[in-house]
């Protein structure tokens, strides 16, 4: 079963920030990391990835810098900022709450008192 884009699209920032929490990285590498972590079931489109980088940089969640590549083209790397770590914590909490709501709705669980 593959993961639908619609399900993940709203969590692009969370995914990118979580990757950058582990280490500084660049777009292609993050896409490879996401693909490997999902067993190839999900890959981010390049346009989506770079639009998210721009949005995250403008909001102060990430900073970019040019890497000193010995071979090939220089890569633009991204690092998470303290603001980005705070946002990531909130996004993770939002995700957990959303999962609980979706589980409740799709499994047919009823809240006490209803």
C-alpha positions as CSV (number, residue, x, y, z in Angstrom):
1,X,0.0,0.0,0.0
2,X,1.4,3.4,-0.9
3,X,1.0,6.5,1.1
4,X,-1.3,9.1,-0.6
5,X,0.1,12.5,-1.3
6,X,-3.1,14.1,0.2
7,X,-2.5,12.4,3.6
8,X,1.1,13.7,3.8
9,X,0.9,17.1,2.0
10,X,-0.2,19.0,5.1
11,X,2.8,17.6,7.1
12,X,5.6,18.5,4.7
13,X,7.0,21.1,7.1
14,X,6.9,18.6,10.0
15,X,8.8,16.0,7.9
16,X,11.5,18.5,6.8
17,X,12.0,19.9,10.3
18,X,12.2,16.4,11.7
19,X,14.9,15.4,9.2
20,X,16.8,18.6,9.9
21,X,16.6,18.0,13.6
22,X,18.8,14.9,13.0
23,X,21.4,16.8,10.9
24,X,21.8,19.6,8.4
25,X,20.9,18.5,4.9
26,X,19.9,19.6,1.4
27,X,16.8,18.9,-0.7
28,X,17.9,15.9,-2.6
29,X,19.3,14.2,0.5
30,X,16.1,14.8,2.5
31,X,14.0,13.4,-0.4
32,X,16.2,10.3,-0.4
33,X,15.9,10.0,3.4
34,X,12.1,10.2,3.2
35,X,12.0,7.7,0.4
36,X,14.3,5.2,2.3
37,X,12.4,5.7,5.6
38,X,9.1,4.9,3.8
39,X,10.5,2.0,1.8
40,X,9.9,4.0,-1.3
41,X,6.2,4.5,-0.6
42,X,6.5,8.3,-0.5
43,X,8.7,10.8,-2.2
44,X,8.4,14.5,-2.1
45,X,8.1,16.4,-5.3
46,X,11.0,18.8,-5.9
47,X,8.7,21.8,-6.2
48,X,7.0,21.0,-2.9
49,X,10.2,20.5,-1.1
50,X,11.8,23.8,-2.2
51,X,8.6,25.8,-1.7
52,X,8.6,24.4,1.9
53,X,12.3,25.4,2.3
54,X,11.5,28.9,1.3
55,X,8.5,29.1,3.6
56,X,10.4,27.6,6.5
57,X,13.4,30.0,5.9
58,X,11.1,33.1,5.7
59,X,9.4,32.1,9.0
60,X,12.8,31.7,10.8
61,X,12.5,27.9,11.2
62,X,15.5,27.1,9.1
63,X,18.6,28.8,7.9
64,X,20.4,28.0,4.7
65,X,24.1,28.0,3.8
66,X,26.2,26.9,0.9
67,X,28.2,23.8,1.4
68,X,31.8,23.5,0.2
69,X,31.5,20.6,-2.2
70,X,34.7,19.1,-3.5
71,X,33.1,17.5,-6.5
72,X,30.2,18.7,-8.5
73,X,27.9,21.6,-7.8
74,X,27.7,23.4,-4.5
75,X,24.7,22.5,-2.5
76,X,22.5,24.7,-0.4
77,X,22.2,23.1,3.0
78,X,19.5,23.8,5.6
79,X,19.7,23.7,9.4
80,X,16.9,23.9,11.9
81,X,16.9,26.9,14.2
82,X,15.7,27.2,17.8
83,X,12.4,28.7,16.4
84,X,12.2,25.6,14.1
85,X,12.6,23.3,17.1
86,X,9.7,25.0,18.9
87,X,7.6,24.8,15.8
88,X,8.4,21.2,15.3
89,X,7.4,20.4,18.9
90,X,4.0,22.1,18.3
91,X,3.6,20.3,14.9
92,X,4.3,16.9,16.5
93,X,1.7,17.6,19.2
94,X,-0.8,18.7,16.5
95,X,-0.1,15.5,14.6
96,X,-0.7,13.3,17.6
97,X,-4.0,15.1,18.3
98,X,-5.0,14.7,14.7
99,X,-4.2,11.0,14.7
100,X,-6.3,10.5,17.8
101,X,-9.3,12.3,16.2
102,X,-8.9,10.3,12.9
103,X,-8.6,7.0,14.8
104,X,-11.7,7.8,16.8
105,X,-13.7,8.7,13.6
106,X,-12.5,5.8,11.5
107,X,-12.7,3.1,14.2
108,X,-16.1,4.2,15.3
109,X,-15.1,4.8,18.9
110,X,-17.6,6.8,20.9
111,X,-16.6,9.3,23.6
112,X,-17.9,8.7,27.1
113,X,-21.2,10.4,27.7
114,X,-22.4,10.4,24.1
